[in-house]
């Protein structure tokens, strides 16, 4: 039986709704702080967000790999594999989160040396960082919780887990900042409370939605040194891919900071819009990830072909929709974030880059999900390295020639490369699904 649009949207739409709420948090943080009319606060939250996202994205493979392994386990219809696909990354994620807390002074010093913000911006960033670092274990554990639910196609549970926590975050942002006047600290505390709430909600739903007892398999899922090596080696490609993306975004922040506080704050607003669009496509990628994992688990090449076809069609649909929305509201979007005159003026000058972003980013962002869901991660790593190399080569020349427009021209080239360098390896997914060829993950 072929995969239909109805089958696809039953998975895709809830994933799109749940994933797109994530960048809305950063957008709301920026918008709420922007209402206070202090450029340094906007820049401080922007830098703080980059620092925390650097930590979380570095280990974002916990979510991606857990989704893939969970989907493959579902294709195999094995309860022991389902349990293993959750318990092992869950333990590792908790350990890494605790290490973040222990190393927080070193993390801050390293970030400060790399980005080099102005003193007033640095003070706001430090306030944001010192509070949010305590949520690191919950964020990483949430990655495994959400990843496992996605891989099991538990769409309602995934939707409830993410949306409930994110809505709470948005509500607390408004209360703590606009009503209680807590400033940057209010934004950070709102996120911290929401992270804890999301974790508790997710764990309850994982336990309730499972048709087996995790406790039954805990004794069989021992995390020995050998197990750790297997997990880490299988995620090395995704880790290196994430490092490339982190270098990219940190260079965006560093160059933007060097161009002035107003440019940094303006770029923060532009990036928040691109994050919302990116996560829209990420919802499509997550749906494709689930079905491609099932195809590999079942060795079903027809299902894989259907996934490739529907992934392209749905990506095209959202490219057109998001481009149309940005075109219609291009000059109004900035007013959702701030009414500071110089930032509004800078935004209007740069907003053309938002208009072309969906077209140049959509296909690369969604095809990535098919690779990760099927566990075919080596091409993801190689394409990311190649893309970053092109970006770093072009960046100094483009910035020297066109300033902030040059920075965004290099930004655009990076997203073009994410598709151009990855798509030629689509045949490796087909080989893995049929069992032919030696595919190293």
Secondary structure as the mmCIF struct_conf table of DSSP 4:
data_model
#
loop_
_struct_conf.conf_type_id
_struct_conf.id
_struct_conf.beg_label_comp_id
_struct_conf.beg_label_asym_id
_struct_conf.beg_label_seq_id
_struct_conf.end_label_comp_id
_struct_conf.end_label_asym_id
_struct_conf.end_label_seq_id
HELX_LH_PP_P HELX_LH_PP_P1 UNK A 2 UNK A 4
HELX_RH_AL_P HELX_RH_AL_P1 UNK A 5 UNK A 34
TURN_TY1_P TURN_TY1_P1 UNK A 35 UNK A 37
HELX_RH_AL_P HELX_RH_AL_P2 UNK A 39 UNK A 58
TURN_TY1_P TURN_TY1_P2 UNK A 59 UNK A 60
HELX_RH_AL_P HELX_RH_AL_P3 UNK A 61 UNK A 76
TURN_TY1_P TURN_TY1_P3 UNK A 77 UNK A 77
HELX_RH_AL_P HELX_RH_AL_P4 UNK A 79 UNK A 102
TURN_TY1_P TURN_TY1_P4 UNK A 103 UNK A 103
HELX_RH_AL_P HELX_RH_AL_P5 UNK A 104 UNK A 115
HELX_RH_AL_P HELX_RH_AL_P6 UNK A 119 UNK A 132
HELX_RH_3T_P HELX_RH_3T_P1 UNK A 133 UNK A 135
HELX_RH_AL_P HELX_RH_AL_P7 UNK A 136 UNK A 151
TURN_TY1_P TURN_TY1_P5 UNK A 152 UNK A 153
HELX_RH_AL_P HELX_RH_AL_P8 UNK A 155 UNK A 173
HELX_RH_PI_P HELX_RH_PI_P1 UNK A 174 UNK A 179
BEND BEND1 UNK A 180 UNK A 180
TURN_TY1_P TURN_TY1_P6 UNK A 183 UNK A 183
HELX_RH_AL_P HELX_RH_AL_P9 UNK A 184 UNK A 209
BEND BEND2 UNK A 211 UNK A 212
HELX_RH_AL_P HELX_RH_AL_P10 UNK A 214 UNK A 218
TURN_TY1_P TURN_TY1_P7 UNK A 219 UNK A 220
HELX_RH_AL_P HELX_RH_AL_P11 UNK A 225 UNK A 258
TURN_TY1_P TURN_TY1_P8 UNK A 259 UNK A 259
HELX_RH_AL_P HELX_RH_AL_P12 UNK A 261 UNK A 298
TURN_TY1_P TURN_TY1_P9 UNK A 299 UNK A 299
HELX_RH_AL_P HELX_RH_AL_P13 UNK A 301 UNK A 329
TURN_TY1_P TURN_TY1_P10 UNK A 330 UNK A 332
HELX_RH_3T_P HELX_RH_3T_P2 UNK A 333 UNK A 336
TURN_TY1_P TURN_TY1_P11 UNK A 337 UNK A 337
HELX_RH_AL_P HELX_RH_AL_P14 UNK A 341 UNK A 350
TURN_TY1_P TURN_TY1_P12 UNK A 351 UNK A 351
HELX_RH_AL_P HELX_RH_AL_P15 UNK A 352 UNK A 373
TURN_TY1_P TURN_TY1_P13 UNK A 374 UNK A 375
HELX_RH_AL_P HELX_RH_AL_P16 UNK A 378 UNK A 402
TURN_TY1_P TURN_TY1_P14 UNK A 403 UNK A 403
HELX_RH_AL_P HELX_RH_AL_P17 UNK A 404 UNK A 420
TURN_TY1_P TURN_TY1_P15 UNK A 421 UNK A 422
HELX_RH_3T_P HELX_RH_3T_P3 UNK A 423 UNK A 425
HELX_RH_AL_P HELX_RH_AL_P18 UNK A 426 UNK A 434
TURN_TY1_P TURN_TY1_P16 UNK A 435 UNK A 435
BEND BEND3 UNK A 437 UNK A 437
#
